Amino acid sequence: MAARKAKKPAAKTSARNKAKNAKAAKGAKARAAAPSTPASWWESSVQFLREVKTELKKVTWPNKRQVMSSTAVVLVLVGIVSVLLGFVDFILARLVRLVVG
């Protein structure tokens, strides 16, 4: 017979799991009480935008040098890929002409 795993008693759930479950329940309640009137919809939208503004203040934005170097890398790679795709297209067009006549 296969060995059975002993189930842990429910009383031994960690504080972390309790907090996680409480947070999930709170989120479910918040979703269930979704705003239905235009005024509450507007208020929740404004609150969302305030939170977005707060989060954007926490972002570490790249400096000018980082932006320029990243842009250069992207442009070089786009050029290389476009040349390779053009070459593949040219070869495939030649093959199709040979097969079709």
C-alpha atoms as a printed R data frame, in Angstrom:
    type eleno elety resid chain resno       x      y       z
1   ATOM     1    CA   MET     A     1   0.000  0.000   0.000
2   ATOM     2    CA   ALA     A     2   1.077  3.539  -0.666
3   ATOM     3    CA   ALA     A     3   2.042  5.574   2.338
4   ATOM     4    CA   ARG     A     4  -0.484  8.259   3.190
5   ATOM     5    CA   LYS     A     5   0.574 11.747   4.067
6   ATOM     6    CA   ALA     A     6  -0.710 12.898   7.393
7   ATOM     7    CA   LYS     A     7  -2.826 16.009   7.087
8   ATOM     8    CA   LYS     A     8  -1.807 18.946   9.204
9   ATOM     9    CA   PRO     A     9  -4.409 20.112  11.648
10  ATOM    10    CA   ALA     A    10  -6.199 23.306  10.687
11  ATOM    11    CA   ALA     A    11  -5.129 24.925  13.952
12  ATOM    12    CA   LYS     A    12  -1.483 24.955  12.845
13  ATOM    13    CA   THR     A    13  -1.904 27.300   9.897
14  ATOM    14    CA   SER     A    14   0.739 29.946   9.948
15  ATOM    15    CA   ALA     A    15   0.082 33.596  10.577
16  ATOM    16    CA   ARG     A    16   1.217 34.282   7.039
17  ATOM    17    CA   ASN     A    17  -1.486 32.039   5.576
18  ATOM    18    CA   LYS     A    18  -4.095 33.629   7.839
19  ATOM    19    CA   ALA     A    19  -3.103 37.081   6.650
20  ATOM    20    CA   LYS     A    20  -3.131 35.917   3.056
21  ATOM    21    CA   ASN     A    21  -6.604 34.401   3.426
22  ATOM    22    CA   ALA     A    22  -7.907 37.539   5.133
23  ATOM    23    CA   LYS     A    23  -6.515 39.687   2.334
24  ATOM    24    CA   ALA     A    24  -8.137 37.451  -0.302
25  ATOM    25    CA   ALA     A    25 -11.482 37.625   1.487
26  ATOM    26    CA   LYS     A    26 -11.213 41.405   1.727
27  ATOM    27    CA   GLY     A    27 -10.463 41.609  -2.008
28  ATOM    28    CA   ALA     A    28 -13.471 39.420  -2.785
29  ATOM    29    CA   LYS     A    29 -15.702 41.702  -0.727
30  ATOM    30    CA   ALA     A    30 -14.319 44.752  -2.504
31  ATOM    31    CA   ARG     A    31 -14.998 43.186  -5.894
32  ATOM    32    CA   ALA     A    32 -18.506 42.194  -4.834
33  ATOM    33    CA   ALA     A    33 -19.238 45.781  -3.798
34  ATOM    34    CA   ALA     A    34 -18.244 47.225  -7.171
35  ATOM    35    CA   PRO     A    35 -19.396 50.798  -7.751
36  ATOM    36    CA   SER     A    36 -22.585 50.974  -9.756
37  ATOM    37    CA   THR     A    37 -23.528 54.643  -9.694
38  ATOM    38    CA   PRO     A    38 -21.774 57.248 -11.809
39  ATOM    39    CA   ALA     A    39 -20.656 59.186  -8.727
40  ATOM    40    CA   SER     A    40 -19.006 56.161  -7.098
41  ATOM    41    CA   TRP     A    41 -17.510 55.175 -10.431
42  ATOM    42    CA   TRP     A    42 -16.000 58.634 -10.716
43  ATOM    43    CA   GLU     A    43 -14.671 58.559  -7.164
44  ATOM    44    CA   SER     A    44 -13.056 55.163  -7.648
45  ATOM    45    CA   SER     A    45 -11.484 56.348 -10.904
46  ATOM    46    CA   VAL     A    46 -10.042 59.412  -9.210
47  ATOM    47    CA   GLN     A    47  -8.734 57.248  -6.359
48  ATOM    48    CA   PHE     A    48  -7.130 54.889  -8.890
49  ATOM    49    CA   LEU     A    49  -5.388 57.790 -10.627
50  ATOM    50    CA   ARG     A    50  -4.098 59.097  -7.279
51  ATOM    51    CA   GLU     A    51  -2.624 55.684  -6.547
52  ATOM    52    CA   VAL     A    52  -1.058 55.560 -10.010
53  ATOM    53    CA   LYS     A    53   0.559 58.948  -9.393
54  ATOM    54    CA   THR     A    54   1.919 57.725  -6.063
55  ATOM    55    CA   GLU     A    55   3.355 54.571  -7.640
56  ATOM    56    CA   LEU     A    56   4.924 56.511 -10.507
57  ATOM    57    CA   LYS     A    57   6.813 58.621  -7.987
58  ATOM    58    CA   LYS     A    58   8.487 55.421  -6.769
59  ATOM    59    CA   VAL     A    59   9.778 54.504 -10.234
60  ATOM    60    CA   THR     A    60  13.474 54.898 -10.935
61  ATOM    61    CA   TRP     A    61  13.493 56.544 -14.341
62  ATOM    62    CA   PRO     A    62  16.450 56.054 -16.713
63  ATOM    63    CA   ASN     A    63  18.763 58.978 -17.348
64  ATOM    64    CA   LYS     A    64  19.369 60.476 -20.790
65  ATOM    65    CA   ARG     A    65  22.464 58.363 -21.438
66  ATOM    66    CA   GLN     A    66  20.622 55.104 -20.677
67  ATOM    67    CA   VAL     A    67  17.711 56.092 -22.926
68  ATOM    68    CA   MET     A    68  20.037 56.994 -25.792
69  ATOM    69    CA   SER     A    69  22.043 53.775 -25.539
70  ATOM    70    CA   SER     A    70  18.904 51.622 -25.320
71  ATOM    71    CA   THR     A    71  17.431 53.421 -28.324
72  ATOM    72    CA   ALA     A    72  20.631 52.863 -30.300
73  ATOM    73    CA   VAL     A    73  20.602 49.141 -29.488
74  ATOM    74    CA   VAL     A    74  16.986 48.849 -30.597
75  ATOM    75    CA   LEU     A    75  17.625 50.706 -33.860
76  ATOM    76    CA   VAL     A    76  20.683 48.588 -34.688
77  ATOM    77    CA   LEU     A    77  18.813 45.353 -33.982
78  ATOM    78    CA   VAL     A    78  15.824 46.476 -36.061
79  ATOM    79    CA   GLY     A    79  18.203 47.195 -38.940
80  ATOM    80    CA   ILE     A    80  19.900 43.799 -38.654
81  ATOM    81    CA   VAL     A    81  16.601 41.908 -38.473
82  ATOM    82    CA   SER     A    82  15.165 43.836 -41.426
83  ATOM    83    CA   VAL     A    83  18.230 43.014 -43.563
84  ATOM    84    CA   LEU     A    84  17.999 39.323 -42.606
85  ATOM    85    CA   LEU     A    85  14.274 39.176 -43.361
86  ATOM    86    CA   GLY     A    86  14.849 40.955 -46.674
87  ATOM    87    CA   PHE     A    87  17.514 38.376 -47.567
88  ATOM    88    CA   VAL     A    88  15.237 35.466 -46.640
89  ATOM    89    CA   ASP     A    89  12.402 37.029 -48.673
90  ATOM    90    CA   PHE     A    90  14.711 37.424 -51.676
91  ATOM    91    CA   ILE     A    91  15.844 33.775 -51.500
92  ATOM    92    CA   LEU     A    92  12.302 32.452 -51.086
93  ATOM    93    CA   ALA     A    93  11.075 34.595 -54.001
94  ATOM    94    CA   ARG     A    94  13.843 33.107 -56.199
95  ATOM    95    CA   LEU     A    95  12.891 29.574 -55.128
96  ATOM    96    CA   VAL     A    96   9.228 30.192 -55.909
97  ATOM    97    CA   ARG     A    97  10.148 31.535 -59.361
98  ATOM    98    CA   LEU     A    98  12.248 28.422 -60.033
99  ATOM    99    CA   VAL     A    99   9.428 26.079 -58.987
100 ATOM   100    CA   VAL     A   100   6.549 27.940 -60.672
101 ATOM   101    CA   GLY     A   101   8.478 28.807 -63.768
